[in-house]
Amino acid sequence: MNAPYVSIPTIASHDGIASPPYVSHILQLDLSKHGISKVQRSPPIAIIADTSIILEAPPRRYLLAGIGELIGKLIAVKDWELAVRVKGEEFSEYAAALARDSALIALRNRDRLKVHNEESVRIVVKALLGCGVAMAIAGNSRPCSGSEHLFSHAIDLLARDKGFRPALHGGEQVALGAIMMAYLHGMKWRRIKSFLQSLNIPITAKELGIDREIIIEALMMAHNVRQIGSQYLVRV
């Protein structure tokens, strides 16, 4: 499982393009039922990201999901800082700074990201690469995955149990979760909401195509979605 490999992304919808291989939470649960422990490998030895190919990947929602993932890093880092204060969790300033700066790259390029061209793709890809490096430095997903991702995982679990379709891309669910978690943290959540709205990224349950009751249930169960050891998250 530790053979060297090269990452060649054809879409930019998540930060797994530069991190140790990504396995969805649902898939990991299924693998665990068959006695397969958490999949862990080293980061890629090289990354070949052809922005002209990624640009052609339909629909644009792939790229918007990647932007949603980037905004989620603001929450992940905030959760991590909270864990340090409350639980004394180990913290990497460099990894946290890389993850946070990746989100800020998106926020500072709002106007460029409104246009679907190779420049906007390049901005998102570079920021996602920074997230992957942050996780490699930290040795885990802590700088890039917090309560906003657990909320998204909770929706996926509810979708499988109740038989409805979740959002097309997890990054859209992460974006909605980021708004709510930013509010709980006392952050500038309206700025996050306005940014996402300006790019036509879903900011309500209706826009995601998910019932309001499901959103509430996902919020209530998010902190129990996975075993996170000593990790501490903002809670509803």
N, C-alpha and C positions, 0 to 999 in steps of 0.2 A: 504493500500500500504506500510505500515511501519512494517509489520510483520517480526520478526527475520528470517533469512534464512542462509543457509550454501552454499558456493560456491564450486562446484566440477567440475573443468575444465577437459575436455578430449582432448583439443588442447591448444596450446600456441601461438595463432596468434594475440592476442591483449591484452591490459592491463586492460580489463574489469573484469578479474578474481578476482581482489581484490578491485575494486572501486565500488561506488554505481552503480546499474544495468545499463548496457550499452544498449542504444537504438540507432540504426543507424539513421543518419541524414535524410535519405530518409523516413524511417518509421515514425520518429517524425513529418515530414512534413505532411504525410498522416493522422496521428492521429490528428494533429492540424486542418485539414480540417473538421474533425468530432467533433470538440469542445473539444478534449482531450488535456489538457495543457501538458507542458513538464513533462515527467516522472521522478520523483525524489524519491529516497529511500536512506536509510542508507546503509553503507558498510556492507558486510556479517559479522556475528558474528564469523565465522570460515571458513577456507579454507582448503580443502582436495585436494591436487594436487599429484596424483600418477604418478611419472615420468615414470614408466614402461608402463603405459597405454598411456600417452601422446606420448611416443616414438613410439608406434605402430600406431599412427594416420597417415594414408597416405593422401596426399603425403608429402614429406619433406617440400614442399612449405608452409605448415602451420607454421612450425617453422621459416622458413626464413622470413615470413611475420611478425612474432613476433619480429624478429631482426630488420626489417625495422621500426616497430613501436618504438622500443627502440632508434634507431638513430634519429628519429623525435623529441625526447625530447630535443636534443641539440638546435633545432630551436625554439621549444615552449618556452624554458627558455629564449633564446635570445630575442624573441618577447616580452616576459613578462618584461624583463629588459628595453627594448626600451619603452614600455608603461609607465613604472615608470618614465623615464626621460622626456618623451614628454607629458604625460597626468596625471602624479602624481598618477597612479593606485596603489592600495594597493598591497603589496608584502610580501611574506613569504620566508625568506631566507632558512628555513629548508625544506619547500616543494620544492623549486627550487633546492636545493642541492641534495635532494633525487632523483628527476627526472633526473638531470644531471648525477649523479653518476650511475644511472641505465643504461644510454647510454654508459658511460665509461666502465662499466663492460663488455659490449659486445665488445667494441673496444679493450680492453686489453686482450681479450680471442679469438682473431681471429683464431689462429691455433686450439684451442680446438673446436671451433664452426664449423670448416671445416669437422669434423667427426660427423656423425649422430649416437650418442650413448646416453646413459642415463646421462652421465656427461654434454654433451652439452645442453640437455633438461633442466637439473637442473640449469645450468647457466642462461638460458633464462627465466625460470619460476621465479627464485629468483629476477631477474632484473625487470620483469613485476610486481611482487608483490610490489616491491619498488615504482613503478609508481602509483599503486593503493593507497598505503599509502600516497603518495605525494598529490594526488587529495583529499583524505579524509581530510588531514591537511588544504589544501587550501580552501576546501569547494566548489570547482568547478574544471573544467578540465584544468584550465589555465596552470599549470606546465607541462602538457603532451599533449596539443593540441593547435597548433598555425597555422601559415600560411601554413605549410606543410600538415596539415589535411584539411584545407579549400580547398586547391588545389585538394586533393583526393575527397572531397565531391563534388566539381565542376565537376570532371570527372563522378562521379556517376549520377549527375543530367543530364549532357549532354548525358550519355548513355541511360537514360530512355527517354529523349526527342527525341533523334536521332535514337534510336533503335539499338545501337551497344553494344557489350559485354565489360564491364570494366574489369580490372584485376581480376584474380580469388580471390585475397585477398587484402583488403584495405591497408594492411601494405606494399605491393609492391608499390602502388601508393604513399604512404607516403614517402617511401625511395627515390623515384625519386624526389618528391617535396622537400625533405630535401637537396638534392644536389643543386638544383636551389636556394632555399632560403638561403642556406649557402653562395652561391656566392654573393647574394644580400646583405647579412650582412657583407661581407668581411671576412668571416671565412675561415678556411682551408678546402675548399670544395673538393679539390683534394684528401685529406686524406679520406674523407667520401666516395667519389666515388671509390677509390681504395679498401677500406674495403668492400664495398658492392659487387664490382666486384669479389673480391677474394672468395666470398661465393656464386657466381652465382645468386645474387639478381639482377633483371632487373635495368639497369641504363640508358636506352634509351627508347624512345617511341616505337621503333621497337621491342625491347625485351619484352615490355609490351603487344605488339599486338594492340597498339592504334595509330591512325593516328597522324602525327605531328601537323596537323591543330587543332586537338582536344586538344592537350597539350597546344598550344598557347591560344586557346579560354578559357580553364580552368584557365590558369594563369591570364588572363585578368578579369575573373569574380569572382575569388576566394574570394576577399575581400568583395564581396556583397552576398556571399552564405547564411549567416545567420546574424541575429541581434545579435551583440556582445556587445551592451551597450557601456561602456567606454573603452572597450578593444582596444588596438592599435597593429597593425601588420605591419611587413615589407611589402611594396607594390611594385608591378611591375611598 
